[in-house]
Amino acid sequence: MADIARRDFINGTLVTAGALLAPGWLMDCAKRVTEDSPRYPPLLTGLRGSTASAFEAAHQLAWAGKVWSDPADTGEEYDLIVVGAGISGLSAAHFYRKEFGKDAKILIVDNHDDFGGHARRNEFNVSGAMRLCYGGSQSLEDPYSYGRESRQLLRDLKIELGVFERAYNLKFFKSHGLSDVTYFSKEKYGKDVLVPVRLVDNGYTLPGLPAGPLDPLGAVASMPLPDEAKAQLQILLTDSAKTAAEIPKAKRSETSYFAFLKDMGITHPAILEMLRRMSTDETGIPADCLSLSEAMSGDLPGFKRPHKESSDPSELYVHHFPDGNASVARLLVRKLIPEAVTGSSMEDIVMAPLDYGKLDQKGARVRLRLNSTVIRSELEGEEKNAKRVIVTYVNQGKAYLVKSRHCVMACYSAIIPHVVPGLPEKQKADLKHQVKAPFVYSTVVIKNWNSLKKLGIGGAFCPGNFHQVLLAGMPTEIGGYHSPSSPDEPMALTLIGVPIPEKSGLSPKEGFREGRRRLLGMSFDDFENEIKRHLDGMLGPGGFDADRDITAITVNRWGHGYSYVGSNMFDEESTAKIAARARKPYGNIVIANSDAGAMASVDTAMDEAYRAVHELED
Ligand SMILES: Cc1cc2nc3c(=O)[nH]c(=O)nc-3n(C[C@H](O)[C@H](O)[C@H](O)COP(=O)(O)OP(=O)(O)OC[C@H]3O[C@@H](n4cnc5c(N)ncnc54)[C@H](O)[C@@H]3O)c2cc1C
């Protein structure tokens, strides 16, 4: 396979596919990657997302209580230090400038080599063509329902929702005969079988993607499952809604979904395993942890309402840039540090070169410091009277001190008790309730998508593979960015993996921890081999050859992914209530991040930033 290095990347490697042929801005990006200038992280491939170098210091702190002695005093003093450069941290800096004035001196610190947190840009040069993809946070979901603050923030960034609605080509999938299918792998099911049926609705994330031509009930016969499993699947599809309706509504939230299935005689491991993987998309929680009411609202098979796509694009999942919410992060960075990014519109941000060398410039009003993990935020003096916060961060194993009047912790809630040791013990326990779900979004660039076209695949549920979902590139064109329209052109595919525990029986949070451990044990080689086997088995009959046709792989591994939303079956108290206590201000230190709102969404990240900044006193 050309251009994919095989070792386990710590910081990724630069995609060079066709870089020598690349004109203009492509060469600009390549030029930036020299020994004496910072790299251009969006172009790095290999094992990305949360890399070992990004989480090393945090894990040393949280797991081993490591102490970094004698931090070097930088002498830097700010009005605000923000911990975490995700959407929430960047939004907090923006709201702070609106509240406390544009002259405010701000330092934003993040442990990764790129900003945006989960909103991560994956960029590739393939023989002179730019391909973009989202490495995590993808879409502004249902943006017309956003709250006042997040809507205002979109306006501040000059984001006009109608642009997205016009930029997404709703006819793309139909015009190429691509639909939503199910792939059973040989490894798991004994033979490779592609069934043209929608079992998981990828048409929600890819509007305009039609369901495969078979209806689920009619498709059961062609699935490579034992006869008993097929019979049970048929019962599930025909009877579960009816049987569930006989259970009083109030009781459904106390009834385990799997106990309900057992009562219906649905116990075959092949069916239960498939169901466990189907439910994870929204929350990361497998079906064995769901209550009956959660399973019903999660649209699991048998409970699925007929998919009727609105003809009004404003109601569809189209509000995203070609690199997902990474361009929202880029717009925020341009507002905060205009010298680092050119342009002035929501359209031109997509292709705008970004100079990472200008993010952290001496004397600038706003500085963004990457590769730096905050290991301590302490009030100087008593909580009531403290005038300053002393922040210690670690960069390349060495600790540094910076000071500020205010501090916003826009990082994961669960790390805060380790970083802010002065917090009350009860608040620390509430913060630790937020255990995030692990996710992997792998971007796989293929030389052409003739095989997808030949087999009619635009999206797929793949119950037998690590990556359980495959999505074709989004047909979104903004600001001169061209998404592939001919099957001869390269395309960036998204493969989604949710590492749930092998067996049921764990609580969601125990399962997240177990999945995270498993993810950390996987090397880039493991992911690469799995991806090659997956695509060869699935697309091989369409003429695909992984060794020949894959140009680049970027594995976005998010050990700490979606914020935890809570569970009917396992939590005694609502997670939202716990989050409300956990985010209480502590002197001049306030708490943002989507975790603070117990909801994995961009608008929550923005709203929590607004709330946190407005808790600060002058
Ligand atoms: C794979 C994936 C897909 C998603 N898709 C969507 C979507 O389509 N739409 C949607 O609305 N939401 C989506 N989400 C939810 C996503 O979490 C939010 O959209 C949003 O990006 C969260 O922003 P945040 O700033 O709150 O957190 P994060 O993005 O997690 O940012 C926090 C940052 O703080 C850093 N940090 C943590 N500890 C420290 C420390 N001690 N020192 C320095 N830095 C630290 C983190 O590494 C991170 O960079 C998705 C999430 C994932 C994982």
PDBQT file of the ligand as one rigid body, heavy atoms in Angstrom, charges set to zero:
ROOT
HETATM    1  C1  LIG A 701     -16.069  10.839  17.413  1.00  0.00    +0.000 C 
HETATM    2  C2  LIG A 701     -16.964  11.951  17.875  1.00  0.00    +0.000 A 
HETATM    3  C3  LIG A 701     -17.927  12.477  17.010  1.00  0.00    +0.000 A 
HETATM    4  C4  LIG A 701     -18.754  13.510  17.431  1.00  0.00    +0.000 A 
HETATM    5  N1  LIG A 701     -19.664  14.048  16.558  1.00  0.00    +0.000 NA
HETATM    6  C5  LIG A 701     -20.446  15.078  16.937  1.00  0.00    +0.000 A 
HETATM    7  C6  LIG A 701     -21.334  15.722  16.012  1.00  0.00    +0.000 A 
HETATM    8  O1  LIG A 701     -21.407  15.363  14.838  1.00  0.00    +0.000 OA
HETATM    9  N2  LIG A 701     -22.083  16.758  16.464  1.00  0.00    +0.000 N 
HETATM   10  C7  LIG A 701     -22.015  17.192  17.751  1.00  0.00    +0.000 A 
HETATM   11  O2  LIG A 701     -22.733  18.143  18.114  1.00  0.00    +0.000 OA
HETATM   12  N3  LIG A 701     -21.181  16.608  18.635  1.00  0.00    +0.000 NA
HETATM   13  C8  LIG A 701     -20.388  15.583  18.269  1.00  0.00    +0.000 A 
HETATM   14  N4  LIG A 701     -19.498  15.023  19.157  1.00  0.00    +0.000 N 
HETATM   15  C9  LIG A 701     -19.437  15.507  20.546  1.00  0.00    +0.000 C 
HETATM   16  C10 LIG A 701     -18.243  16.435  20.796  1.00  0.00    +0.000 C 
HETATM   17  O3  LIG A 701     -17.689  16.005  21.991  1.00  0.00    +0.000 OA
HETATM   18  C11 LIG A 701     -18.700  17.889  20.846  1.00  0.00    +0.000 C 
HETATM   19  O4  LIG A 701     -19.294  18.230  19.599  1.00  0.00    +0.000 OA
HETATM   20  C12 LIG A 701     -17.618  18.945  21.075  1.00  0.00    +0.000 C 
HETATM   21  O5  LIG A 701     -16.647  18.857  20.069  1.00  0.00    +0.000 OA
HETATM   22  C13 LIG A 701     -17.005  18.862  22.447  1.00  0.00    +0.000 C 
HETATM   23  O6  LIG A 701     -16.184  19.960  22.648  1.00  0.00    +0.000 OA
HETATM   24  P1  LIG A 701     -15.504  20.249  24.039  1.00  0.00    +0.000 P 
HETATM   25  O7  LIG A 701     -14.635  21.441  23.872  1.00  0.00    +0.000 OA
HETATM   26  O8  LIG A 701     -16.529  20.275  25.090  1.00  0.00    +0.000 OA
HETATM   27  O9  LIG A 701     -14.595  18.959  24.347  1.00  0.00    +0.000 OA
HETATM   28  P2  LIG A 701     -13.338  18.386  23.598  1.00  0.00    +0.000 P 
HETATM   29  O10 LIG A 701     -13.533  18.448  22.144  1.00  0.00    +0.000 OA
HETATM   30  O11 LIG A 701     -13.079  17.068  24.206  1.00  0.00    +0.000 OA
HETATM   31  O12 LIG A 701     -12.150  19.385  23.979  1.00  0.00    +0.000 OA
HETATM   32  C14 LIG A 701     -11.491  19.370  25.225  1.00  0.00    +0.000 C 
HETATM   33  C15 LIG A 701     -10.018  19.541  25.010  1.00  0.00    +0.000 C 
HETATM   34  O13 LIG A 701      -9.359  19.669  26.277  1.00  0.00    +0.000 OA
HETATM   35  C16 LIG A 701      -8.171  18.895  26.221  1.00  0.00    +0.000 C 
HETATM   36  N5  LIG A 701      -7.684  18.581  27.566  1.00  0.00    +0.000 N 
HETATM   37  C17 LIG A 701      -8.158  17.650  28.428  1.00  0.00    +0.000 A 
HETATM   38  N6  LIG A 701      -7.439  17.670  29.581  1.00  0.00    +0.000 NA
HETATM   39  C18 LIG A 701      -6.480  18.620  29.411  1.00  0.00    +0.000 A 
HETATM   40  C19 LIG A 701      -5.429  19.091  30.238  1.00  0.00    +0.000 A 
HETATM   41  N7  LIG A 701      -5.255  18.627  31.459  1.00  0.00    +0.000 N 
HETATM   42  N8  LIG A 701      -4.613  20.036  29.737  1.00  0.00    +0.000 NA
HETATM   43  C20 LIG A 701      -4.788  20.535  28.497  1.00  0.00    +0.000 A 
HETATM   44  N9  LIG A 701      -5.791  20.144  27.683  1.00  0.00    +0.000 NA
HETATM   45  C21 LIG A 701      -6.626  19.188  28.137  1.00  0.00    +0.000 A 
HETATM   46  C22 LIG A 701      -8.633  17.680  25.465  1.00  0.00    +0.000 C 
HETATM   47  O14 LIG A 701      -7.590  16.859  25.050  1.00  0.00    +0.000 OA
HETATM   48  C23 LIG A 701      -9.389  18.330  24.322  1.00  0.00    +0.000 C 
HETATM   49  O15 LIG A 701      -8.526  18.707  23.294  1.00  0.00    +0.000 OA
HETATM   50  C24 LIG A 701     -18.648  13.999  18.757  1.00  0.00    +0.000 A 
HETATM   51  C25 LIG A 701     -17.689  13.451  19.621  1.00  0.00    +0.000 A 
HETATM   52  C26 LIG A 701     -16.854  12.448  19.188  1.00  0.00    +0.000 A 
HETATM   53  C27 LIG A 701     -15.840  11.869  20.127  1.00  0.00    +0.000 C 
ENDROOT
TORSDOF 0
